[in-house]
Amino acid sequence: LGQIIGLDLNLKEMLTKIAEKACEVMEADRCSVFLYDASTDELWSTIALGMGGEVIRIPSRSGIAGACFQSGETINLEDVYQDPRFNKEVDAHTGYRTRSLLGMPLYTRAGSILGVIQLLNKKGGVFSEEDEAFLRIFANHVSVFIEIAQLHQARIDALEQSRKELEQLNKAKTKALDHLSLSLIHI
């Protein structure tokens, strides 16, 4: 995982690589990585392989991803249509048919919940206990990379905000100096 991500700290590109690797290693048809947005109390993802980059936003208590997020427990379903928490509208909207699902919470190093990783349709069957154990290890590594990328983005955002504030201060300083210069000329 570290080798495929490398030093690329762009969150969207990183999440795409994570989802692709999870599908490959876990022999799943699709993978979604949902991250929690505390400001809206939603789970969001631009990474739902097979969705064409469409952003998915769901309430943090909605569907199987929401149940996984709220409970902090792994959810492994052989037939999602038998579970009342499954949102059939997504399949109807996309034309995709979800059969099996393995969802697992993602945690920060401090232990707070970060989001959910969800695998769909195990090729050749259903997700096993061995798949759960592997995904748990994979999810721990994924969480660290996501947290690092989020911290990196927060630093970039803070630097950009500081740059904008300095730019405004420079404009105000220039305006004050111009005004002072004009005042001195008239004296």
Rosetta blueprint (number, residue, H / E / L):
1 L L
2 G H
3 Q H
4 I H
5 I H
6 G L
7 L L
8 D L
9 L L
10 N L
11 L H
12 K H
13 E H
14 M H
15 L H
16 T H
17 K H
18 I H
19 A H
20 E H
21 K H
22 A H
23 C H
24 E H
25 V H
26 M H
27 E L
28 A E
29 D E
30 R E
31 C E
32 S E
33 V E
34 F E
35 L E
36 Y E
37 D E
38 A L
39 S L
40 T L
41 D L
42 E E
43 L E
44 W E
45 S E
46 T L
47 I L
48 A E
49 L L
50 G L
51 M L
52 G L
53 G L
54 E L
55 V L
56 I E
57 R E
58 I E
59 P E
60 S L
61 R L
62 S L
63 G H
64 I H
65 A H
66 G H
67 A H
68 C H
69 F H
70 Q H
71 S H
72 G L
73 E L
74 T L
75 I E
76 N E
77 L E
78 E L
79 D L
80 V H
81 Y H
82 Q H
83 D L
84 P L
85 R L
86 F L
87 N L
88 K H
89 E H
90 V H
91 D H
92 A H
93 H H
94 T H
95 G L
96 Y L
97 R L
98 T L
99 R L
100 S L
101 L E
102 L E
103 G E
104 M E
105 P E
106 L E
107 Y E
108 T L
109 R L
110 A L
111 G L
112 S L
113 I E
114 L E
115 G E
116 V E
117 I E
118 Q E
119 L E
120 L E
121 N E
122 K E
123 K L
124 G L
125 G L
126 V L
127 F L
128 S L
129 E H
130 E H
131 D H
132 E H
133 A H
134 F H
135 L H
136 R H
137 I H
138 F H
139 A H
140 N H
141 H H
142 V H
143 S H
144 V H
145 F H
146 I H
147 E H
148 I H
149 A H
150 Q H
151 L H
152 H H
153 Q H
154 A H
155 R H
156 I H
157 D H
158 A H
159 L H
160 E H
161 Q H
162 S H
163 R H
164 K H
165 E H
166 L H
167 E H
168 Q H
169 L H
170 N H
171 K H
172 A H
173 K H
174 T H
175 K H
176 A H
177 L H
178 D H
179 H H
180 L H
181 S H
182 L H
183 S H
184 L H
185 I H
186 H L
187 I L
